Amino acid sequence: MLFVQTGQGVEILSPIGILIILIGLVITVGFPFAMIKFGKKS
């Protein structure tokens, strides 16, 4: 796990930090959901 720390890299409340969090959520939640939803075409 990577933890974002203030003063060391990316600010969480900056647009870049928010973008990184959103991308992380899409990858960890959206991708498995899409695989389950669109993967079963039998």
PDB file with one MODEL, atoms N, CA, C and O in Angstrom:
MODEL        1
ATOM      1  N   MET A   1       0.846  -1.197   0.000  1.00  0.00           N
ATOM      2  CA  MET A   1       0.000   0.000   0.000  1.00  0.00           C
ATOM      3  C   MET A   1       0.879   1.245   0.000  1.00  0.00           C
ATOM      4  O   MET A   1       1.899   1.314   0.687  1.00  0.00           O
ATOM      5  N   LEU A   2       0.457   2.214  -0.783  1.00  0.00           N
ATOM      6  CA  LEU A   2       1.156   3.494  -0.800  1.00  0.00           C
ATOM      7  C   LEU A   2       0.311   4.525  -0.075  1.00  0.00           C
ATOM      8  O   LEU A   2      -0.865   4.709  -0.389  1.00  0.00           O
ATOM      9  N   PHE A   3       0.912   5.193   0.892  1.00  0.00           N
ATOM     10  CA  PHE A   3       0.199   6.215   1.644  1.00  0.00           C
ATOM     11  C   PHE A   3       0.735   7.585   1.255  1.00  0.00           C
ATOM     12  O   PHE A   3       1.939   7.840   1.293  1.00  0.00           O
ATOM     13  N   VAL A   4      -0.193   8.457   0.879  1.00  0.00           N
ATOM     14  CA  VAL A   4       0.195   9.811   0.501  1.00  0.00           C
ATOM     15  C   VAL A   4       0.381  10.640   1.758  1.00  0.00           C
ATOM     16  O   VAL A   4      -0.537  10.757   2.569  1.00  0.00           O
ATOM     17  N   GLN A   5       1.563  11.216   1.924  1.00  0.00           N
ATOM     18  CA  GLN A   5       1.861  12.014   3.106  1.00  0.00           C
ATOM     19  C   GLN A   5       2.090  13.464   2.694  1.00  0.00           C
ATOM     20  O   GLN A   5       2.730  13.742   1.680  1.00  0.00           O
ATOM     21  N   THR A   6       1.559  14.380   3.494  1.00  0.00           N
ATOM     22  CA  THR A   6       1.736  15.795   3.192  1.00  0.00           C
ATOM     23  C   THR A   6       3.201  16.176   3.367  1.00  0.00           C
ATOM     24  O   THR A   6       3.867  15.710   4.291  1.00  0.00           O
ATOM     25  N   GLY A   7       3.692  17.022   2.477  1.00  0.00           N
ATOM     26  CA  GLY A   7       5.077  17.449   2.536  1.00  0.00           C
ATOM     27  C   GLY A   7       6.035  16.468   1.900  1.00  0.00           C
ATOM     28  O   GLY A   7       7.246  16.684   1.889  1.00  0.00           O
ATOM     29  N   GLN A   8       5.489  15.390   1.372  1.00  0.00           N
ATOM     30  CA  GLN A   8       6.347  14.372   0.764  1.00  0.00           C
ATOM     31  C   GLN A   8       5.663  13.859  -0.503  1.00  0.00           C
ATOM     32  O   GLN A   8       5.080  12.775  -0.511  1.00  0.00           O
ATOM     33  N   GLY A   9       5.743  14.649  -1.567  1.00  0.00           N
ATOM     34  CA  GLY A   9       5.115  14.229  -2.810  1.00  0.00           C
ATOM     35  C   GLY A   9       3.863  15.020  -3.110  1.00  0.00           C
ATOM     36  O   GLY A   9       3.929  16.232  -3.313  1.00  0.00           O
ATOM     37  N   VAL A  10       2.709  14.348  -3.142  1.00  0.00           N
ATOM     38  CA  VAL A  10       1.481  14.951  -3.651  1.00  0.00           C
ATOM     39  C   VAL A  10       0.577  15.372  -2.505  1.00  0.00           C
ATOM     40  O   VAL A  10       0.355  14.608  -1.566  1.00  0.00           O
ATOM     41  N   GLU A  11       0.054  16.599  -2.587  1.00  0.00           N
ATOM     42  CA  GLU A  11      -0.973  17.036  -1.641  1.00  0.00           C
ATOM     43  C   GLU A  11      -2.291  16.346  -1.973  1.00  0.00           C
ATOM     44  O   GLU A  11      -2.701  16.300  -3.133  1.00  0.00           O
ATOM     45  N   ILE A  12      -2.955  15.808  -0.942  1.00  0.00           N
ATOM     46  CA  ILE A  12      -4.191  15.065  -1.170  1.00  0.00           C
ATOM     47  C   ILE A  12      -5.296  15.984  -1.700  1.00  0.00           C
ATOM     48  O   ILE A  12      -6.090  15.572  -2.546  1.00  0.00           O
ATOM     49  N   LEU A  13      -5.351  17.229  -1.204  1.00  0.00           N
ATOM     50  CA  LEU A  13      -6.442  18.126  -1.580  1.00  0.00           C
ATOM     51  C   LEU A  13      -6.160  18.918  -2.846  1.00  0.00           C
ATOM     52  O   LEU A  13      -7.000  19.705  -3.283  1.00  0.00           O
ATOM     53  N   SER A  14      -4.989  18.721  -3.441  1.00  0.00           N
ATOM     54  CA  SER A  14      -4.696  19.390  -4.705  1.00  0.00           C
ATOM     55  C   SER A  14      -5.409  18.658  -5.845  1.00  0.00           C
ATOM     56  O   SER A  14      -5.755  17.486  -5.701  1.00  0.00           O
ATOM     57  N   PRO A  15      -5.632  19.333  -6.971  1.00  0.00           N
ATOM     58  CA  PRO A  15      -6.292  18.661  -8.104  1.00  0.00           C
ATOM     59  C   PRO A  15      -5.589  17.375  -8.528  1.00  0.00           C
ATOM     60  O   PRO A  15      -6.243  16.401  -8.903  1.00  0.00           O
ATOM     61  N   ILE A  16      -4.253  17.370  -8.469  1.00  0.00           N
ATOM     62  CA  ILE A  16      -3.503  16.167  -8.846  1.00  0.00           C
ATOM     63  C   ILE A  16      -3.782  15.030  -7.863  1.00  0.00           C
ATOM     64  O   ILE A  16      -3.963  13.881  -8.268  1.00  0.00           O
ATOM     65  N   GLY A  17      -3.816  15.356  -6.576  1.00  0.00           N
ATOM     66  CA  GLY A  17      -4.096  14.340  -5.563  1.00  0.00           C
ATOM     67  C   GLY A  17      -5.485  13.751  -5.718  1.00  0.00           C
ATOM     68  O   GLY A  17      -5.676  12.540  -5.613  1.00  0.00           O
ATOM     69  N   ILE A  18      -6.459  14.629  -5.972  1.00  0.00           N
ATOM     70  CA  ILE A  18      -7.835  14.167  -6.184  1.00  0.00           C
ATOM     71  C   ILE A  18      -7.902  13.285  -7.424  1.00  0.00           C
ATOM     72  O   ILE A  18      -8.580  12.258  -7.429  1.00  0.00           O
ATOM     73  N   LEU A  19      -7.190  13.693  -8.477  1.00  0.00           N
ATOM     74  CA  LEU A  19      -7.174  12.910  -9.712  1.00  0.00           C
ATOM     75  C   LEU A  19      -6.582  11.525  -9.478  1.00  0.00           C
ATOM     76  O   LEU A  19      -7.103  10.532  -9.987  1.00  0.00           O
ATOM     77  N   ILE A  20      -5.492  11.453  -8.705  1.00  0.00           N
ATOM     78  CA  ILE A  20      -4.858  10.171  -8.393  1.00  0.00           C
ATOM     79  C   ILE A  20      -5.812   9.276  -7.605  1.00  0.00           C
ATOM     80  O   ILE A  20      -5.910   8.077  -7.868  1.00  0.00           O
ATOM     81  N   ILE A  21      -6.521   9.873  -6.626  1.00  0.00           N
ATOM     82  CA  ILE A  21      -7.484   9.107  -5.832  1.00  0.00           C
ATOM     83  C   ILE A  21      -8.616   8.585  -6.716  1.00  0.00           C
ATOM     84  O   ILE A  21      -9.028   7.432  -6.587  1.00  0.00           O
ATOM     85  N   LEU A  22      -9.119   9.439  -7.618  1.00  0.00           N
ATOM     86  CA  LEU A  22     -10.194   9.011  -8.512  1.00  0.00           C
ATOM     87  C   LEU A  22      -9.737   7.882  -9.431  1.00  0.00           C
ATOM     88  O   LEU A  22     -10.472   6.918  -9.648  1.00  0.00           O
ATOM     89  N   ILE A  23      -8.527   7.999  -9.969  1.00  0.00           N
ATOM     90  CA  ILE A  23      -7.993   6.943 -10.831  1.00  0.00           C
ATOM     91  C   ILE A  23      -7.856   5.638 -10.038  1.00  0.00           C
ATOM     92  O   ILE A  23      -8.170   4.560 -10.543  1.00  0.00           O
ATOM     93  N   GLY A  24      -7.386   5.749  -8.799  1.00  0.00           N
ATOM     94  CA  GLY A  24      -7.260   4.565  -7.950  1.00  0.00           C
ATOM     95  C   GLY A  24      -8.604   3.901  -7.692  1.00  0.00           C
ATOM     96  O   GLY A  24      -8.718   2.676  -7.719  1.00  0.00           O
ATOM     97  N   LEU A  25      -9.632   4.731  -7.439  1.00  0.00           N
ATOM     98  CA  LEU A  25     -10.962   4.176  -7.205  1.00  0.00           C
ATOM     99  C   LEU A  25     -11.504   3.501  -8.462  1.00  0.00           C
ATOM    100  O   LEU A  25     -12.114   2.434  -8.382  1.00  0.00           O
ATOM    101  N   VAL A  26     -11.285   4.110  -9.605  1.00  0.00           N
ATOM    102  CA  VAL A  26     -11.766   3.515 -10.859  1.00  0.00           C
ATOM    103  C   VAL A  26     -11.101   2.174 -11.112  1.00  0.00           C
ATOM    104  O   VAL A  26     -11.755   1.219 -11.533  1.00  0.00           O
ATOM    105  N   ILE A  27      -9.786   2.100 -10.853  1.00  0.00           N
ATOM    106  CA  ILE A  27      -9.055   0.863 -11.097  1.00  0.00           C
ATOM    107  C   ILE A  27      -9.483  -0.229 -10.108  1.00  0.00           C
ATOM    108  O   ILE A  27      -9.677  -1.381 -10.495  1.00  0.00           O
ATOM    109  N   THR A  28      -9.629   0.144  -8.814  1.00  0.00           N
ATOM    110  CA  THR A  28      -9.881  -0.875  -7.799  1.00  0.00           C
ATOM    111  C   THR A  28     -11.346  -1.283  -7.724  1.00  0.00           C
ATOM    112  O   THR A  28     -11.653  -2.407  -7.327  1.00  0.00           O
ATOM    113  N   VAL A  29     -12.259  -0.382  -8.102  1.00  0.00           N
ATOM    114  CA  VAL A  29     -13.690  -0.672  -8.005  1.00  0.00           C
ATOM    115  C   VAL A  29     -14.302  -0.872  -9.382  1.00  0.00           C
ATOM    116  O   VAL A  29     -15.001  -1.858  -9.613  1.00  0.00           O
ATOM    117  N   GLY A  30     -14.046   0.052 -10.294  1.00  0.00           N
ATOM    118  CA  GLY A  30     -14.700   0.027 -11.597  1.00  0.00           C
ATOM    119  C   GLY A  30     -14.264  -1.140 -12.465  1.00  0.00           C
ATOM    120  O   GLY A  30     -15.089  -1.748 -13.147  1.00  0.00           O
ATOM    121  N   PHE A  31     -12.978  -1.458 -12.445  1.00  0.00           N
ATOM    122  CA  PHE A  31     -12.469  -2.519 -13.335  1.00  0.00           C
ATOM    123  C   PHE A  31     -13.041  -3.897 -12.983  1.00  0.00           C
ATOM    124  O   PHE A  31     -13.532  -4.586 -13.877  1.00  0.00           O
ATOM    125  N   PRO A  32     -12.997  -4.327 -11.707  1.00  0.00           N
ATOM    126  CA  PRO A  32     -13.624  -5.622 -11.368  1.00  0.00           C
ATOM    127  C   PRO A  32     -15.126  -5.622 -11.642  1.00  0.00           C
ATOM    128  O   PRO A  32     -15.677  -6.627 -12.093  1.00  0.00           O
ATOM    129  N   PHE A  33     -15.801  -4.477 -11.366  1.00  0.00           N
ATOM    130  CA  PHE A  33     -17.242  -4.383 -11.630  1.00  0.00           C
ATOM    131  C   PHE A  33     -17.538  -4.559 -13.119  1.00  0.00           C
ATOM    132  O   PHE A  33     -18.480  -5.255 -13.497  1.00  0.00           O
ATOM    133  N   ALA A  34     -16.719  -3.918 -13.961  1.00  0.00           N
ATOM    134  CA  ALA A  34     -16.894  -4.043 -15.404  1.00  0.00           C
ATOM    135  C   ALA A  34     -16.620  -5.475 -15.864  1.00  0.00           C
ATOM    136  O   ALA A  34     -17.317  -5.992 -16.738  1.00  0.00           O
ATOM    137  N   MET A  35     -15.607  -6.114 -15.277  1.00  0.00           N
ATOM    138  CA  MET A  35     -15.290  -7.494 -15.644  1.00  0.00           C
ATOM    139  C   MET A  35     -16.453  -8.421 -15.299  1.00  0.00           C
ATOM    140  O   MET A  35     -16.780  -9.317 -16.076  1.00  0.00           O
ATOM    141  N   ILE A  36     -17.080  -8.214 -14.139  1.00  0.00           N
ATOM    142  CA  ILE A  36     -18.194  -9.045 -13.730  1.00  0.00           C
ATOM    143  C   ILE A  36     -19.422  -8.751 -14.595  1.00  0.00           C
ATOM    144  O   ILE A  36     -20.121  -9.666 -15.031  1.00  0.00           O
ATOM    145  N   LYS A  37     -19.674  -7.454 -14.838  1.00  0.00           N
ATOM    146  CA  LYS A  37     -20.885  -7.064 -15.550  1.00  0.00           C
ATOM    147  C   LYS A  37     -20.839  -7.458 -17.020  1.00  0.00           C
ATOM    148  O   LYS A  37     -21.816  -7.981 -17.555  1.00  0.00           O
ATOM    149  N   PHE A  38     -19.696  -7.206 -17.681  1.00  0.00           N
ATOM    150  CA  PHE A  38     -19.614  -7.431 -19.119  1.00  0.00           C
ATOM    151  C   PHE A  38     -18.895  -8.738 -19.484  1.00  0.00           C
ATOM    152  O   PHE A  38     -18.816  -9.098 -20.659  1.00  0.00           O
ATOM    153  N   GLY A  39     -18.375  -9.437 -18.482  1.00  0.00           N
ATOM    154  CA  GLY A  39     -17.618 -10.640 -18.758  1.00  0.00           C
ATOM    155  C   GLY A  39     -18.493 -11.862 -18.985  1.00  0.00           C
ATOM    156  O   GLY A  39     -18.101 -12.792 -19.689  1.00  0.00           O
ATOM    157  N   LYS A  40     -19.706 -11.859 -18.373  1.00  0.00           N
ATOM    158  CA  LYS A  40     -20.596 -13.015 -18.486  1.00  0.00           C
ATOM    159  C   LYS A  40     -21.535 -12.821 -19.663  1.00  0.00           C
ATOM    160  O   LYS A  40     -22.617 -12.253 -19.523  1.00  0.00           O
ATOM    161  N   LYS A  41     -21.105 -13.303 -20.836  1.00  0.00           N
ATOM    162  CA  LYS A  41     -21.952 -13.207 -22.021  1.00  0.00           C
ATOM    163  C   LYS A  41     -22.209 -14.596 -22.578  1.00  0.00           C
ATOM    164  O   LYS A  41     -22.111 -14.826 -23.783  1.00  0.00           O
ATOM    165  N   SER A  42     -22.536 -15.505 -21.696  1.00  0.00           N
ATOM    166  CA  SER A  42     -22.800 -16.863 -22.136  1.00  0.00           C
ATOM    167  C   SER A  42     -24.301 -17.067 -22.381  1.00  0.00           C
ATOM    168  O   SER A  42     -24.722 -18.160 -22.761  1.00  0.00           O
TER     169      SER A  42
ENDMDL
END
